[in-house]
Amino acid sequence: MWEGDMVDSIPLEEFAHRQDAARRVAREVGVDALLVIGRAFYDRPGLLAYLTNYFPPEPTMVFAGPLRGAGHGVLLLPVRGEPVLFTAGVEPTQVAVADVRPVLDLGRALISALEERRLTAARVGVAGADIMPLSLYLDLRNGVPGVDWVCVDAALNDLRRVKSVREQGLLRRAVAIADQAHGAARARLKPGVTERELCAAGTAAALAGGADFVRYMRVHAGVDSAHAFRWPQARSVPVTEGDLVSLDVIGAYKGYGFDILRTVVVGKPSAEQMRLLQAVTEAVTSMVRVLRPGITVDMLVRTGLAVLEEHGYARYARSFMGHGIGLETVEIPYLVPGEETALRVGEVLCIEPGVAIPAWGGVSVERQVIVTEEGCEVLDQTPLIWEEGNG
């Protein structure tokens, strides 16, 4: 018997229901068809993968000569009529669209399809407008000047906020892989090991555990632990006794993402380090405790900020305290002050309060959770505060 937490794939029938829902949205916003754009599987496949099960498998490339669209995929979904999937030269399998057209020039192929479907004077809603190449837009605007292009990202992205039972099952398995990565990195943590070696250990464990890919494992030691991002993701710099080290592993299983961050200390934490670790841990624990359907993002964020203020870290607190996750690492809603979006049963969130003290270091603790009727289900099992010897 199939169980939600044992799921290993999404059946194609579920994609048909998603396409029907997308058509309903199209009718509500008053467009005749949807043009859904996705980018490479490790980047922004989002809505395209959600509606078709297609993940563009190659990196994006410059639009030049006959190659105009590599690394992208486009779904044309008419309100009435069958969908067409354009795959930039790739022959996919197991996609939820019967009419698949591998092409080298996306613009030319889309113009032909719009003519074929008598949509050259239609209103067409673009989903993925923020990643639509200007080159592709100009090709379409010049090739079918009668089309009225409309951005429908907000309405379409809202469809995938709530995860189905099968999606939730894949996300559980994804987070279990992230826990393996953290365990492998912590097992290597000692003075003299480099950031790059910690990154390699965690990345290898995630891949061995079944990850499709590891987008990156960010390892930032010492004062760099204060940086939410830094290039490169890890350096050939050895960690030293007493260093704060950020370990942030991000990737996917069967297309569904994991994003788990912990800050650890090499050796025994100082009194100030432990005070900060405990403050941030209390902040994330408080946010998880109050999370329930109907709470607004602003209320959730302010819960965490209040804890950090109580501990004296308010001026160093990061305002970005998490995000949704699914087919992309960072999805809506963004957990920031002032966001009045009410949370729903079935949303999957990464909750990550953090404190960054310039020239000293920082601490972040990230939990991946599913919103439930009663509150939330915490998916990750990696210890919130880790000291050598406690696992």
C-alpha positions as CSV (number, residue, x, y, z in Angstrom):
1,M,0.0,0.0,0.0
2,W,1.3,3.4,-0.9
3,E,2.1,5.7,2.1
4,G,2.7,9.4,1.8
5,D,6.1,9.3,3.6
6,M,7.3,6.5,1.3
7,V,6.6,8.2,-2.0
8,D,9.3,8.1,-4.6
9,S,7.7,10.0,-7.5
10,I,4.7,12.1,-8.6
11,P,2.3,10.2,-10.9
12,L,1.6,11.9,-14.2
13,E,-2.1,12.2,-13.3
14,E,-1.2,14.7,-10.6
15,F,0.3,17.0,-13.3
16,A,-2.9,16.8,-15.3
17,H,-4.8,18.2,-12.2
18,R,-2.2,20.9,-11.8
19,Q,-2.6,21.9,-15.5
20,D,-6.4,22.1,-15.0
21,A,-5.8,24.4,-12.0
22,A,-3.5,26.6,-14.0
23,R,-6.2,26.9,-16.7
24,R,-8.7,28.0,-14.1
25,V,-6.2,30.7,-13.0
26,A,-5.7,31.8,-16.6
27,R,-9.5,32.2,-17.0
28,E,-9.7,34.2,-13.7
29,V,-7.0,36.6,-14.8
30,G,-8.4,36.9,-18.3
31,V,-5.7,35.4,-20.5
32,D,-6.2,33.0,-23.4
33,A,-3.1,30.9,-22.8
34,L,-0.1,30.6,-20.5
35,L,3.6,30.7,-21.4
36,V,5.5,29.0,-18.6
37,I,9.2,29.4,-18.6
38,G,11.8,27.3,-16.6
39,R,15.5,27.4,-16.3
40,A,18.1,24.7,-15.6
41,F,17.2,22.0,-13.0
42,Y,19.6,23.4,-10.3
43,D,18.4,27.0,-10.8
44,R,14.8,28.0,-11.5
45,P,12.7,25.0,-12.9
46,G,9.8,25.9,-10.6
47,L,6.5,26.3,-12.4
48,L,7.7,24.5,-15.5
49,A,8.6,21.4,-13.5
50,Y,5.4,21.7,-11.4
51,L,3.2,21.6,-14.5
52,T,5.1,19.2,-16.7
53,N,7.7,17.2,-14.7
54,Y,10.3,18.6,-17.0
55,F,13.6,19.9,-15.6
56,P,15.9,21.5,-18.2
57,P,19.0,19.4,-17.9
58,E,21.7,21.7,-19.3
59,P,23.0,25.1,-18.3
60,T,21.8,28.3,-19.8
61,M,23.8,29.6,-22.8
62,V,24.1,32.8,-24.7
63,F,21.4,33.3,-27.4
64,A,23.6,33.1,-30.6
65,G,23.3,31.8,-34.1
66,P,21.0,28.8,-34.3
67,L,21.1,28.1,-30.5
68,R,18.5,30.4,-28.9
69,G,17.2,29.0,-25.7
70,A,19.6,26.3,-24.4
71,G,19.1,25.6,-20.7
72,H,15.4,26.7,-20.8
73,G,12.1,24.9,-21.3
74,V,8.8,26.5,-22.2
75,L,5.2,25.3,-21.8
76,L,2.5,26.8,-24.0
77,L,-0.8,26.0,-22.2
78,P,-3.9,27.2,-23.9
79,V,-7.1,27.7,-21.9
80,R,-8.7,25.6,-24.6
81,G,-6.6,23.0,-26.4
82,E,-3.7,20.7,-25.6
83,P,-0.4,21.9,-24.2
84,V,2.9,22.0,-26.0
85,L,6.3,21.6,-24.3
86,F,9.4,23.1,-26.0
87,T,12.7,21.6,-24.6
88,A,15.5,23.4,-26.4
89,G,16.8,20.4,-28.3
90,V,16.4,17.8,-25.4
91,E,14.4,14.6,-25.8
92,P,12.8,14.2,-22.4
93,T,11.1,11.1,-20.9
94,Q,8.3,10.9,-18.3
95,V,6.8,14.3,-18.9
96,A,3.1,15.1,-18.5
97,V,2.7,16.6,-22.0
98,A,2.0,14.5,-25.1
99,D,3.2,17.2,-27.6
100,V,6.9,17.6,-26.9
101,R,9.0,19.6,-29.4
102,P,12.8,19.6,-29.0
103,V,13.9,22.8,-30.8
104,L,17.1,24.9,-31.1
105,D,15.4,28.2,-31.5
106,L,12.7,28.7,-28.9
107,G,11.4,32.0,-30.2
108,R,10.8,30.7,-33.8
109,A,9.2,27.6,-32.5
110,L,6.9,29.5,-30.1
111,I,5.9,31.9,-32.9
112,S,4.9,28.9,-35.1
113,A,2.9,27.4,-32.2
114,L,1.0,30.6,-31.5
115,E,0.2,30.9,-35.2
116,E,-0.9,27.2,-35.3
117,R,-3.2,27.7,-32.2
118,R,-4.6,31.0,-33.6
119,L,-3.2,32.9,-30.6
120,T,-1.5,35.7,-32.6
121,A,-3.9,38.3,-31.3
122,A,-4.5,36.8,-27.9
123,R,-3.7,37.8,-24.3
124,V,-0.9,35.4,-23.2
125,G,0.1,35.2,-19.5
126,V,3.8,34.8,-18.9
127,A,4.8,32.8,-15.8
128,G,8.5,33.1,-15.2
129,A,8.7,36.7,-16.4
130,D,11.6,37.4,-14.0
131,I,13.7,34.8,-15.8
132,M,12.5,35.2,-19.4
133,P,15.5,36.1,-21.5
134,L,15.1,39.5,-23.1
135,S,16.3,38.0,-26.4
136,L,13.3,35.6,-26.3
137,Y,10.8,38.3,-25.4
138,L,12.1,40.5,-28.3
139,D,11.9,37.6,-30.7
140,L,8.3,37.0,-29.7
141,R,7.3,40.6,-29.6
142,N,8.6,41.1,-33.2
143,G,7.3,37.8,-34.5
144,V,3.7,38.1,-33.1
145,P,3.2,41.8,-32.5
146,G,-0.5,41.3,-32.0
147,V,-0.1,39.4,-28.7
148,D,-0.7,41.2,-25.5
149,W,1.8,39.8,-23.0
150,V,0.7,39.8,-19.3
151,C,2.7,38.8,-16.2
152,V,0.9,36.1,-14.2
153,D,3.7,35.0,-11.9
154,A,1.9,35.9,-8.6
155,A,-1.3,33.9,-9.5
156,L,0.6,30.9,-10.8
157,N,3.2,30.7,-8.1
158,D,0.4,30.7,-5.5
159,L,-0.8,27.4,-6.9
160,R,2.3,25.6,-5.7
161,R,2.6,27.1,-2.2
162,V,0.6,24.2,-0.7
163,K,2.4,20.8,-1.2
164,S,0.4,17.7,-2.0
165,V,0.8,14.6,0.2
166,R,3.2,13.1,-2.4
167,E,5.2,16.3,-2.5
168,Q,5.5,16.3,1.3
169,G,6.8,12.7,1.1
170,L,9.5,13.7,-1.3
171,L,10.5,16.6,0.9
172,R,10.8,14.4,4.0
173,R,13.2,12.2,2.1
174,A,15.1,15.2,0.9
175,V,15.6,16.5,4.4
176,A,16.8,13.1,5.6
177,I,19.6,13.4,3.0
178,A,20.5,16.9,4.3
179,D,20.8,15.4,7.8
180,Q,23.3,12.8,6.4
181,A,25.3,15.6,4.9
182,H,25.5,17.5,8.2
183,G,26.5,14.3,10.0
184,A,29.4,13.7,7.6
185,A,30.6,17.2,7.8
186,R,30.5,17.3,11.6
187,A,32.4,14.0,11.7
188,R,35.3,15.8,10.0
189,L,35.2,18.9,12.1
190,K,38.5,19.4,14.0
191,P,41.3,22.0,13.9
192,G,43.2,22.0,10.7
193,V,40.5,20.6,8.4
194,T,39.7,23.0,5.6
195,E,36.4,24.6,4.7
196,R,36.8,22.8,1.3
197,E,37.2,19.4,3.0
198,L,34.1,19.9,5.1
199,C,32.2,20.9,2.0
200,A,33.4,17.8,0.2
201,A,32.4,15.5,3.0
202,G,28.9,16.9,3.2
203,T,28.4,17.0,-0.5
204,A,29.6,13.4,-1.0
205,A,27.3,12.2,1.8
206,A,24.3,13.9,0.2
207,L,25.0,12.4,-3.2
208,A,25.6,9.0,-1.7
209,G,22.3,9.4,0.2
210,G,20.3,9.9,-3.0
211,A,20.4,13.6,-3.8
212,D,19.8,14.5,-7.4
213,F,22.4,17.2,-7.0
214,V,23.9,19.4,-4.3
215,R,23.4,23.0,-5.3
216,Y,26.1,23.9,-2.9
217,M,27.3,23.3,0.6
218,R,28.3,26.6,2.1
219,V,31.1,26.4,4.7
220,H,32.1,29.7,6.3
221,A,34.5,29.7,9.2
222,G,35.6,32.3,11.8
223,V,34.5,35.9,11.1
224,D,33.1,34.7,7.8
225,S,30.3,32.9,9.7
226,A,28.7,36.3,9.8
227,H,28.1,36.2,6.0
228,A,24.8,34.8,4.8
229,F,26.6,34.4,1.4
230,R,30.2,34.5,0.2
231,W,32.0,33.4,-2.9
232,P,33.4,30.9,-3.1
233,Q,31.2,28.5,-1.1
234,A,34.2,27.0,0.6
235,R,37.9,27.8,0.6
236,S,41.2,26.0,1.3
237,V,41.4,27.7,4.6
238,P,41.9,25.5,7.8
239,V,39.5,26.0,10.7
240,T,41.0,26.7,14.1
241,E,40.0,25.9,17.6
242,G,37.1,28.1,18.7
243,D,36.0,29.0,15.2
244,L,32.3,29.4,14.5
245,V,31.5,27.5,11.3
246,S,28.4,27.9,9.2
247,L,27.3,24.6,7.4
248,D,24.5,25.2,4.9
249,V,23.6,22.3,2.6
250,I,21.2,22.9,-0.3
251,G,20.1,20.5,-3.0
252,A,17.2,18.2,-4.0
253,Y,15.8,14.7,-4.1
254,K,13.5,13.9,-7.1
255,G,13.4,17.6,-7.7
256,Y,12.3,18.6,-4.2
257,G,14.6,20.7,-2.1
258,F,16.4,20.5,1.2
259,D,18.0,23.6,2.8
260,I,19.4,23.0,6.3
261,L,21.8,25.4,8.0
262,R,23.6,25.0,11.4
263,T,26.4,26.9,13.0
264,V,28.8,24.8,15.0
265,V,32.0,25.5,17.0
266,V,35.3,23.9,16.6
267,G,36.0,22.4,20.0
268,K,34.4,23.9,23.1
269,P,32.3,27.1,22.6
270,S,33.2,30.1,24.6
271,A,30.6,31.6,27.0
272,E,29.7,34.3,24.5
273,Q,29.4,31.8,21.6
274,M,27.2,29.5,23.7
275,R,25.0,32.5,24.7
276,L,24.5,33.4,21.0
277,L,23.9,29.8,20.0
278,Q,21.3,29.4,22.7
279,A,19.6,32.7,21.8
280,V,19.3,31.8,18.1
281,T,18.2,28.3,19.0
282,E,15.5,29.7,21.3
283,A,14.4,32.0,18.4
284,V,13.9,29.2,15.9
285,T,12.2,27.0,18.5
286,S,9.8,29.8,19.5
287,M,8.9,30.4,15.8
288,V,8.3,26.6,15.3
289,R,6.2,26.6,18.5
290,V,3.8,29.4,17.4
291,L,3.6,28.3,13.7
292,R,0.0,27.3,12.8
293,P,-2.4,27.7,9.9
294,G,-3.6,31.3,9.7
295,I,-0.7,33.0,11.4
296,T,0.8,35.7,9.3
297,V,4.4,35.8,8.2
298,D,4.9,39.0,10.1
299,M,3.6,37.5,13.4
300,L,6.0,34.5,12.9
301,V,9.0,36.7,12.2
302,R,8.3,39.0,15.1
303,T,8.2,36.0,17.4
304,G,11.8,35.2,16.5
305,L,12.9,38.9,16.6
306,A,11.4,39.3,20.0
307,V,13.5,36.5,21.4
308,L,16.7,37.9,19.9
309,E,15.8,41.3,21.3
310,E,15.3,39.8,24.7
311,H,18.8,38.4,24.5
312,G,20.3,41.7,23.4
313,Y,21.0,40.8,19.8
314,A,18.2,42.8,18.1
315,R,20.6,45.2,16.2
316,Y,22.5,42.3,14.7
317,A,19.5,40.2,13.7
318,R,18.9,39.4,10.1
319,S,15.6,40.6,8.8
320,F,15.3,37.7,6.3
321,M,14.2,34.8,8.5
322,G,13.3,32.1,6.1
323,H,11.3,31.1,3.0
324,G,9.1,28.6,1.3
325,I,10.8,25.6,-0.4
326,G,9.7,23.0,-2.9
327,L,10.8,22.6,-6.5
328,E,13.1,25.6,-6.0
329,T,15.3,26.3,-3.0
330,V,13.7,29.7,-2.2
331,E,10.0,30.0,-2.9
332,I,7.3,32.3,-1.6
333,P,6.5,33.3,1.0
334,Y,9.6,35.1,2.2
335,L,9.7,35.3,6.0
336,V,10.4,39.0,6.4
337,P,8.9,41.7,8.7
338,G,5.7,43.3,7.4
339,E,4.7,40.4,5.2
340,E,1.0,39.8,5.9
341,T,0.5,36.6,4.1
342,A,-1.3,34.0,6.2
343,L,0.2,30.5,6.2
344,R,-1.7,27.5,5.1
345,V,-1.8,23.8,5.9
346,G,0.6,21.9,3.6
347,E,3.1,24.8,3.1
348,V,6.7,23.8,3.6
349,L,9.0,26.4,5.1
350,C,12.6,26.9,6.0
351,I,12.7,28.9,9.2
352,E,16.2,30.4,9.8
353,P,16.6,33.3,12.3
354,G,20.2,34.5,12.4
355,V,22.5,37.0,14.1
356,A,25.5,38.5,12.3
357,I,28.1,40.5,14.3
358,P,30.6,42.2,11.9
359,A,34.3,41.2,12.4
360,W,33.3,38.7,15.1
361,G,31.0,36.0,13.5
362,G,27.5,34.9,13.3
363,V,25.0,32.1,14.1
364,S,22.0,30.8,12.1
365,V,19.9,27.8,12.8
366,E,17.5,26.6,10.0
367,R,14.6,24.1,10.4
368,Q,12.5,22.7,7.5
369,V,8.9,22.2,8.5
370,I,5.5,21.3,7.1
371,V,2.5,23.4,8.3
372,T,-0.1,21.0,9.7
373,E,-3.6,21.4,11.2
374,E,-2.2,21.3,14.7
375,G,0.9,23.4,14.1
376,C,3.9,22.0,12.1
377,E,5.9,18.9,11.5
378,V,9.7,19.4,11.9
379,L,11.5,17.4,9.2
380,D,15.2,17.8,10.1
381,Q,16.9,15.8,12.9
382,T,20.3,17.5,13.0
383,P,21.1,18.8,16.5
384,L,20.4,22.5,16.9
385,I,23.5,23.0,19.0
386,W,26.4,20.7,18.4
387,E,29.5,20.2,20.5
388,E,32.2,17.6,19.8
389,G,31.0,14.3,21.2
390,N,27.3,14.9,21.3
391,G,26.5,13.4,17.9
